Amino acid sequence: MKAAHYVGGGFRTDGAAFALVDPVDGRRVGDVPEATRQIVDEAVRAARAALEDGWGRTGATERAAALRRIADGIQARFDEFVDAEVADTGKPRELAATVDIPRAIGNFRAYADLLYGRPERAYTTDVPGWSATPGAGTGQALNYSVRRPLGVVAIISPWNLPLLLLTWKVAPALAAGNAVVAKPSEETPSTATLLASVIDQAGLPDGVFNLVHGHGTDAAGEWLTRHPGVDAIAFTGESATGAAIMRNAADHITPVSFELGGKNPALIFADADFDAALDGTVRSCFTHSGQICLCTERVYVERPVFEEFVAALGERARALEGYGPMISAQHRDKVLSYYRLAVEEGATVVAGGGVPTFGDDRDNGFYVEPTVLTGLPETARLVREEVFGPVCHVAPFDTEDEALRLANDSPYGLAATVWTRDLSRAHRVAPRVETGIVWVNCWNLRDLRTPFGGVKASGIGREGGEYSLDFFSEPVNVCIQI
């Protein structure tokens, strides 16, 4: 299915076209329509009209049924979604078929289930010190809370996990009764367009879900986040873009939910299961060629096992096969520039550091080698800045406190892994790591109900389960005098 806008219940392809490029071999494989300011405005107005026509007042049963129809629609076109995800991103088909598309289906089903049985608090006011203001009625009242949708929600999703991260926001936004205007990354429009098709066939009212394609600066992304008709913004992407969106949102004091970048540490203690820690670190560093916000880029290893671990990690990195490309030539060049910079700053290249040769069409694609580096100071740019590629820097530590100091010395704070057999150490260290997520003896083991998000430059707020529903709805207190 060709990329198309979806506005007010109809597909359209107006707007100047830009190229869709296959990152595997660099070929132009299609065109994407660039939304004009008028198209963005029409999408926001269509969303507002859907709310006023009653979507925001629909009951939980109706909204849950709609979410389940969407999930069923994705399931029915599973292979089509996998094909589109692979074509846009170049990621291994197995990854798309076992993670991205199943998780997208799971997002809609999970939020359909969460709509039932959500507790709300009630208070009987007659306790001294907690009662009503003197003179305000009898002083006895029943207070209870209800939730209403925020309204029109702008959702901007990235290119690395296009469908998964789009549905991670769309599902709870619709569950809470909002209308949505979504803008996927300009690099990965295809699964978003397929999702619009599924939603169209699922029978949601026109305007409840809208989709616009385009770029960010002085384009659809900026126009959407500046729009006075948008009541909330949910964004996943790099921290610099999040800062720009926050500036746009400030004019209208628009609520934001941000999941931003990371420079995630792994702490590997000498008492860890060596093989498990090695397997887990290979996964956390190189899955999807490092193009996941949760990937590890800083590896700290306790000194007694440091040399052995570095050698084993380098060997595993050199042996990796079947990995995918960077999303674009521009991103490939960025990653390679960090590889060159690291060498200039004195890094030892244990594995990788360049561009692989395949002897086929992939040599025209945007590949870089999985790379393991050592020897850089903590002040080096490669250690401080998010690369978002298949690279890690490995450094030793001697004490638990030093490991924590190294892990926390970062402007980012999204996720971390801790590898140890010492249960007391695990409970002692995990709460002291300055990240929103800490995995112990595992990586990316996710329960959709748990809080997901980061601290510092890695984000604002939390997503997942009730946390997402809380963001996408507004609590209203109702006070009844008794």
NUDRENFI-254101 format. One record per residue (C-alpha): residue in three letters; x, y, z. Coordinates in steps of 0.1 Angstrom, whole numbers, plus 2048, in hexadecimal, padded with zeros to 3 digits. Layout:
<sites>
SITE  type   xx   yy   zz
SITE   ALA    X    Y    Z
...
</sites>
This chain:
<sites>
SITE  type   xx   yy   zz
SITE   MET  800  800  800
SITE   LYS  80E  822  7F6
SITE   ALA  814  83C  811
SITE   ALA  7F6  853  813
SITE   HIS  7E7  86C  82C
SITE   TYR  7C7  862  83E
SITE   VAL  7B2  880  847
SITE   GLY  78E  880  852
SITE   GLY  788  85C  847
SITE   GLY  797  860  824
SITE   PHE  7B9  858  814
SITE   ARG  7CB  872  800
SITE   THR  7ED  877  7F0
SITE   ASP  7EE  89C  7EA
SITE   GLY  80E  8AF  7F2
SITE   ALA  830  8AE  7E2
SITE   ALA  83F  88B  7E2
SITE   PHE  861  881  7F1
SITE   ALA  874  861  7EC
SITE   LEU  870  841  800
SITE   VAL  892  82F  800
SITE   ASP  899  80B  808
SITE   PRO  8B6  80B  821
SITE   VAL  8C0  7E8  817
SITE   ASP  8CC  7F2  7F4
SITE   GLY  8C6  817  7F1
SITE   ARG  8AC  815  7D7
SITE   ARG  88F  82D  7D4
SITE   VAL  871  817  7D9
SITE   GLY  854  830  7DB
SITE   ASP  848  853  7E2
SITE   VAL  839  862  802
SITE   PRO  822  880  801
SITE   GLU  82D  89E  815
SITE   ALA  810  8AD  829
SITE   THR  80A  8D2  825
SITE   ARG  801  8E9  841
SITE   GLN  7DD  8E7  834
SITE   ILE  7DC  8C1  836
SITE   VAL  7E9  8C2  85A
SITE   ASP  7CE  8DB  863
SITE   GLU  7B3  8C6  852
SITE   ALA  7BE  8A8  866
SITE   VAL  7BD  8BB  887
SITE   ARG  79A  8C9  87E
SITE   ALA  78E  8A6  874
SITE   ALA  79A  898  896
SITE   ARG  788  8B4  8A9
SITE   ALA  768  8AE  895
SITE   ALA  769  889  89E
SITE   LEU  76B  892  8C3
SITE   GLU  74E  8AA  8C0
SITE   ASP  73A  88F  8AE
SITE   GLY  73C  879  8CC
SITE   TRP  75C  863  8CB
SITE   GLY  769  872  8EB
SITE   ARG  748  869  8FD
SITE   THR  748  844  8F1
SITE   GLY  748  82A  90C
SITE   ALA  764  813  915
SITE   THR  753  7F5  905
SITE   GLU  750  806  8E3
SITE   ARG  774  813  8E4
SITE   ALA  782  7F1  8EF
SITE   ALA  76F  7E0  8D3
SITE   ALA  77E  7F8  8BA
SITE   LEU  7A1  7F1  8C6
SITE   ARG  79B  7CC  8C3
SITE   ARG  78F  7D0  89F
SITE   ILE  7AF  7E3  897
SITE   ALA  7C4  7C7  8A7
SITE   ASP  7B1  7AD  893
SITE   GLY  7B6  7C2  873
SITE   ILE  7DC  7C3  878
SITE   GLN  7DC  79E  87F
SITE   ALA  7C9  797  85F
SITE   ARG  7E3  7AA  84B
SITE   PHE  801  79E  85F
SITE   ASP  818  795  842
SITE   GLU  810  7B6  831
SITE   PHE  81A  7C9  850
SITE   VAL  83A  7B5  853
SITE   ASP  843  7BB  82E
SITE   ALA  83D  7E1  832
SITE   GLU  851  7E3  853
SITE   VAL  86E  7D0  843
SITE   ALA  86D  7E5  823
SITE   ASP  86E  806  836
SITE   THR  888  7FE  850
SITE   GLY  89D  7E2  841
SITE   LYS  89B  7CF  863
SITE   PRO  89D  7A9  863
SITE   ARG  87B  79A  85B
SITE   GLU  87C  784  87A
SITE   LEU  87E  7A3  890
SITE   ALA  860  7B4  87F
SITE   ALA  84C  793  880
SITE   THR  854  78B  8A4
SITE   VAL  855  7AD  8B4
SITE   ASP  848  7CB  8A1
SITE   ILE  828  7BE  893
SITE   PRO  81D  7A7  8B0
SITE   ARG  824  7C3  8C8
SITE   ALA  80F  7DB  8B3
SITE   ILE  7F2  7C2  8B5
SITE   GLY  7F8  7BE  8DA
SITE   ASN  7F7  7E3  8E1
SITE   PHE  7D3  7E6  8D4
SITE   ARG  7C8  7C7  8E6
SITE   ALA  7D9  7D0  907
SITE   TYR  7C9  7F3  908
SITE   ALA  7A7  7E4  8FF
SITE   ASP  7AB  7CE  91E
SITE   LEU  7B7  7EA  934
SITE   LEU  798  7FF  92D
SITE   TYR  784  7E7  944
SITE   GLY  787  7E9  969
SITE   ARG  79B  809  96C
SITE   PRO  797  814  990
SITE   GLU  790  838  999
SITE   ARG  793  845  9BD
SITE   ALA  777  853  9D2
SITE   TYR  779  866  9F3
SITE   THR  75F  86F  A0D
SITE   THR  769  890  A1B
SITE   ASP  763  893  A41
SITE   VAL  786  88F  A4F
SITE   PRO  794  8AD  A63
SITE   GLY  7B0  8BE  A4F
SITE   TRP  7A5  8AE  A2F
SITE   SER  781  8BB  A2D
SITE   ALA  773  8D7  A18
SITE   THR  77C  8FB  A1D
SITE   PRO  769  90A  A3B
SITE   GLY  748  918  A2F
SITE   ALA  747  904  A0F
SITE   GLY  727  8F1  A15
SITE   THR  723  8D6  A2F
SITE   GLY  747  8CB  A2F
SITE   GLN  73C  8A8  A25
SITE   ALA  73F  89C  A01
SITE   LEU  746  880  9EA
SITE   ASN  762  886  9D2
SITE   TYR  769  86F  9B5
SITE   SER  77D  872  995
SITE   VAL  775  86B  971
SITE   ARG  78B  86D  953
SITE   ARG  785  87E  932
SITE   PRO  79A  87E  912
SITE   LEU  7B3  89A  90C
SITE   GLY  7A5  8A0  8E9
SITE   VAL  7B9  8A2  8CA
SITE   VAL  7DB  890  8CF
SITE   ALA  7F9  894  8B8
SITE   ILE  80E  874  8B6
SITE   ILE  830  875  8A6
SITE   SER  843  854  8A3
SITE   PRO  866  84B  898
SITE   TRP  875  835  87D
SITE   ASN  886  81A  891
SITE   LEU  867  807  89D
SITE   PRO  84D  818  887
SITE   LEU  82D  804  88D
SITE   LEU  835  7F9  8B1
SITE   LEU  83C  81C  8BE
SITE   LEU  81F  82C  8AA
SITE   THR  806  813  8B9
SITE   TRP  816  816  8DB
SITE   LYS  807  839  8DB
SITE   VAL  7E9  836  8C4
SITE   ALA  7D9  819  8D7
SITE   PRO  7D7  82B  8FA
SITE   ALA  7CE  84C  8EA
SITE   LEU  7B0  83C  8D9
SITE   ALA  7A8  828  8F7
SITE   ALA  7A5  847  90C
SITE   GLY  78D  856  8F2
SITE   ASN  7A4  86F  8E1
SITE   ALA  7A6  876  8BC
SITE   VAL  7C8  872  8AC
SITE   VAL  7DD  883  892
SITE   ALA  7FC  86E  88C
SITE   LYS  81C  876  879
SITE   PRO  834  859  874
SITE   SER  858  85E  86B
SITE   GLU  85D  869  847
SITE   GLU  875  84B  844
SITE   THR  85B  831  84D
SITE   PRO  838  839  840
SITE   SER  82B  817  835
SITE   THR  81F  806  854
SITE   ALA  80E  826  860
SITE   THR  7FB  827  83F
SITE   LEU  7F1  803  843
SITE   LEU  7E5  80A  867
SITE   ALA  7CF  826  859
SITE   SER  7C0  80D  841
SITE   VAL  7B9  7F5  85D
SITE   ILE  7A9  810  872
SITE   ASP  794  81B  854
SITE   GLN  788  7F7  850
SITE   ALA  782  7F4  875
SITE   GLY  766  80D  873
SITE   LEU  772  829  88A
SITE   PRO  760  84A  885
SITE   ASP  770  860  86B
SITE   GLY  78A  877  87A
SITE   VAL  791  862  899
SITE   PHE  7B3  858  88A
SITE   ASN  7C5  86D  871
SITE   LEU  7E7  869  861
SITE   VAL  7FE  882  850
SITE   HIS  820  87C  841
SITE   GLY  83D  893  83F
SITE   HIS  85D  8A1  84E
SITE   GLY  862  8B3  86F
SITE   THR  871  8D6  86E
SITE   ASP  85B  8EF  85B
SITE   ALA  845  8D2  850
SITE   ALA  82A  8BB  85D
SITE   GLY  83B  8B3  87E
SITE   GLU  840  8D8  888
SITE   TRP  81E  8E3  87B
SITE   LEU  80D  8C7  88F
SITE   THR  81F  8CE  8B0
SITE   ARG  819  8F3  8AD
SITE   HIS  7F5  8F0  8A4
SITE   PRO  7DD  901  8BC
SITE   GLY  7C3  8E6  8B7
SITE   VAL  7DA  8CB  8C5
SITE   ASP  7D3  8C3  8EA
SITE   ALA  7F0  8AC  8F1
SITE   ILE  810  89F  8E0
SITE   ALA  81F  87C  8E4
SITE   PHE  842  878  8D4
SITE   THR  85D  85E  8D1
SITE   GLY  87E  868  8C2
SITE   GLU  89F  879  8C8
SITE   SER  8A3  891  8E4
SITE   ALA  8AB  8B0  8CE
SITE   THR  88A  8AB  8BC
SITE   GLY  878  8A8  8DD
SITE   ALA  887  8C9  8E8
SITE   ALA  87A  8D9  8C8
SITE   ILE  858  8CB  8CD
SITE   MET  857  8D7  8F1
SITE   ARG  85E  8FA  8E5
SITE   ASN  842  8F7  8CB
SITE   ALA  82A  8EA  8E6
SITE   ALA  833  906  8FE
SITE   ASP  81F  920  8EB
SITE   HIS  7FE  90E  8F4
SITE   ILE  80B  8FD  914
SITE   THR  803  8DC  902
SITE   PRO  809  8BC  918
SITE   VAL  825  8A6  90B
SITE   SER  830  882  90F
SITE   PHE  854  87C  903
SITE   GLU  868  85C  8FF
SITE   LEU  88A  869  8F3
SITE   GLY  8AD  85D  8EE
SITE   GLY  8C4  848  903
SITE   LYS  8E8  840  909
SITE   ASN  8E1  821  91C
SITE   PRO  8FA  810  934
SITE   ALA  8FF  7EB  93B
SITE   LEU  910  7E2  95C
SITE   ILE  920  7BF  95C
SITE   PHE  92D  7B3  97D
SITE   ALA  947  798  980
SITE   ASP  92F  780  991
SITE   ALA  916  782  974
SITE   ASP  90E  763  95F
SITE   PHE  928  76B  944
SITE   ASP  917  75A  927
SITE   ALA  8F5  769  930
SITE   ALA  904  78C  933
SITE   LEU  916  788  912
SITE   ASP  8F7  77C  900
SITE   GLY  8E2  798  90F
SITE   THR  8FB  7B3  907
SITE   VAL  8FE  7A7  8E3
SITE   ARG  8D8  7AB  8E1
SITE   SER  8D7  7CC  8F2
SITE   CYS  8F3  7DB  8DD
SITE   PHE  8EB  7CE  8BB
SITE   THR  8C6  7C6  8B7
SITE   HIS  8B8  7D8  899
SITE   SER  8DC  7E4  893
SITE   GLY  8DA  7F9  8B3
SITE   GLN  8BD  80E  8A6
SITE   ILE  8A7  80A  8C5
SITE   CYS  8A5  824  8E0
SITE   LEU  8AB  809  8FB
SITE   CYS  8CB  7FB  8EB
SITE   THR  8EB  7FB  900
SITE   GLU  907  813  8F4
SITE   ARG  91C  814  915
SITE   VAL  928  7F3  923
SITE   TYR  939  7F3  945
SITE   VAL  949  7D2  950
SITE   GLU  959  7CA  972
SITE   ARG  97E  7C8  96D
SITE   PRO  984  7A3  976
SITE   VAL  970  798  957
SITE   PHE  976  7B8  941
SITE   GLU  98F  7AA  929
SITE   GLU  97D  789  924
SITE   PHE  95C  79A  91F
SITE   VAL  96A  7B3  906
SITE   ALA  97A  798  8F1
SITE   ALA  95A  783  8F1
SITE   LEU  944  7A0  8E8
SITE   GLY  95B  7AA  8CC
SITE   GLU  95A  786  8BF
SITE   ARG  934  785  8C0
SITE   ALA  932  7A7  8AE
SITE   ARG  949  79B  892
SITE   ALA  934  77C  88E
SITE   LEU  912  78D  88B
SITE   GLU  8FF  787  86B
SITE   GLY  8DD  790  85E
SITE   TYR  8DD  7B3  86D
SITE   GLY  8CB  7CF  85C
SITE   PRO  8D6  7F1  84F
SITE   MET  8D4  814  85D
SITE   ILE  8B4  824  854
SITE   SER  8C3  83D  83B
SITE   ALA  8E3  848  82B
SITE   GLN  8E3  867  842
SITE   HIS  8E0  851  861
SITE   ARG  8FB  839  855
SITE   ASP  913  857  84F
SITE   LYS  90B  864  872
SITE   VAL  914  842  882
SITE   LEU  933  83F  86D
SITE   SER  93E  862  878
SITE   TYR  93C  856  89C
SITE   TYR  951  838  893
SITE   ARG  96C  84F  884
SITE   LEU  96A  867  8A1
SITE   ALA  96F  84B  8BB
SITE   VAL  98F  841  8AA
SITE   GLU  99B  865  8A8
SITE   GLU  994  867  8CE
SITE   GLY  9A9  849  8D5
SITE   ALA  991  82B  8D4
SITE   THR  99D  807  8CF
SITE   VAL  987  7F6  8B5
SITE   VAL  980  7D3  8C2
SITE   ALA  968  7CB  8A6
SITE   GLY  957  7DD  889
SITE   GLY  95C  802  883
SITE   GLY  954  803  85E
SITE   VAL  93D  7F9  842
SITE   PRO  937  7D4  83A
SITE   THR  93B  7C6  817
SITE   PHE  921  7AD  80B
SITE   GLY  928  7A9  7E6
SITE   ASP  903  7AF  7DD
SITE   ASP  8EA  7CB  7DC
SITE   ARG  8EE  7D1  801
SITE   ASP  90F  7E3  7F9
SITE   ASN  8F9  7FF  7EC
SITE   GLY  8E6  800  80D
SITE   PHE  8EC  812  82E
SITE   TYR  8FE  7F8  843
SITE   VAL  919  7FC  85E
SITE   GLU  92C  7E2  871
SITE   PRO  922  7D8  894
SITE   THR  93E  7E9  8A8
SITE   VAL  94E  7E4  8CA
SITE   LEU  966  7FF  8D7
SITE   THR  97B  803  8F6
SITE   GLY  994  81C  904
SITE   LEU  981  83D  903
SITE   PRO  97E  855  920
SITE   GLU  95B  85B  92E
SITE   THR  95D  87E  91F
SITE   ALA  95F  872  8FB
SITE   ARG  943  87B  8E5
SITE   LEU  93B  857  8DB
SITE   VAL  937  84F  900
SITE   ARG  922  86E  907
SITE   GLU  90B  871  8E8
SITE   GLU  8F1  859  8DA
SITE   VAL  8FD  848  8BB
SITE   PHE  8DF  833  8B4
SITE   GLY  8F2  819  8A1
SITE   PRO  902  7F6  8A7
SITE   VAL  91E  802  8BE
SITE   CYS  928  800  8E2
SITE   HIS  946  80D  8F6
SITE   VAL  952  7F5  912
SITE   ALA  964  802  931
SITE   PRO  96F  7F1  952
SITE   PHE  964  7FA  975
SITE   ASP  971  7EE  997
SITE   THR  955  7F5  9B0
SITE   GLU  930  7F6  9B2
SITE   ASP  930  81B  9B9
SITE   GLU  947  821  99B
SITE   ALA  930  80E  985
SITE   LEU  912  823  990
SITE   ARG  926  843  98C
SITE   LEU  92F  83A  968
SITE   ALA  90C  82E  95F
SITE   ASN  8FC  84E  96D
SITE   ASP  915  866  95D
SITE   SER  900  86D  93F
SITE   PRO  8E7  887  933
SITE   TYR  8D0  86A  92A
SITE   GLY  8BD  853  940
SITE   LEU  8A6  83A  92D
SITE   ALA  8B0  816  935
SITE   ALA  8CC  801  944
SITE   THR  8D5  7DD  949
SITE   VAL  8E5  7CE  968
SITE   TRP  8F5  7AB  966
SITE   THR  8FD  79A  988
SITE   ARG  8F5  77A  99B
SITE   ASP  8F5  78E  9BB
SITE   LEU  8D0  794  9C3
SITE   SER  8D8  7AE  9DE
SITE   ARG  8EE  7C1  9C6
SITE   ALA  8D3  7C0  9AC
SITE   HIS  8BA  7D0  9C4
SITE   ARG  8D4  7E8  9D1
SITE   VAL  8E1  7F4  9AF
SITE   ALA  8C1  7F5  999
SITE   PRO  8AF  811  9AC
SITE   ARG  8CF  826  9AB
SITE   VAL  8D3  826  986
SITE   GLU  8C5  846  978
SITE   THR  8AF  838  95D
SITE   GLY  88A  832  959
SITE   ILE  88F  80D  952
SITE   VAL  8A8  7F4  962
SITE   TRP  8AA  7D0  956
SITE   VAL  8BC  7B7  96C
SITE   ASN  8CB  799  95A
SITE   CYS  8B5  7A0  93B
SITE   TRP  8AF  7BA  921
SITE   ASN  88F  7C8  911
SITE   LEU  879  7B0  925
SITE   ARG  859  7C4  923
SITE   ASP  838  7C3  935
SITE   LEU  820  7DB  924
SITE   ARG  811  7E6  945
SITE   THR  831  7F3  954
SITE   PRO  83D  817  952
SITE   PHE  853  81E  934
SITE   GLY  867  83E  930
SITE   GLY  887  850  93A
SITE   VAL  895  86C  94F
SITE   LYS  8AC  889  947
SITE   ALA  8AF  88E  921
SITE   SER  89E  86C  91B
SITE   GLY  87A  878  91F
SITE   ILE  85D  886  932
SITE   GLY  842  870  941
SITE   ARG  83B  84B  93F
SITE   GLU  829  834  926
SITE   GLY  81A  812  92A
SITE   GLY  7FA  804  939
SITE   GLU  7E9  81C  951
SITE   TYR  805  835  94D
SITE   SER  7FC  83B  928
SITE   LEU  7D7  83D  930
SITE   ASP  7DE  856  94B
SITE   PHE  7F1  86D  933
SITE   PHE  7D6  86A  917
SITE   SER  7BA  873  92F
SITE   GLU  7B2  88F  947
SITE   PRO  7A6  888  96B
SITE   VAL  787  89C  975
SITE   ASN  77D  89E  99A
SITE   VAL  757  89D  9A1
SITE   CYS  74E  8AA  9C4
SITE   ILE  72A  8A2  9D0
SITE   GLN  720  8B3  9F1
SITE   ILE  710  89A  A08
</sites>
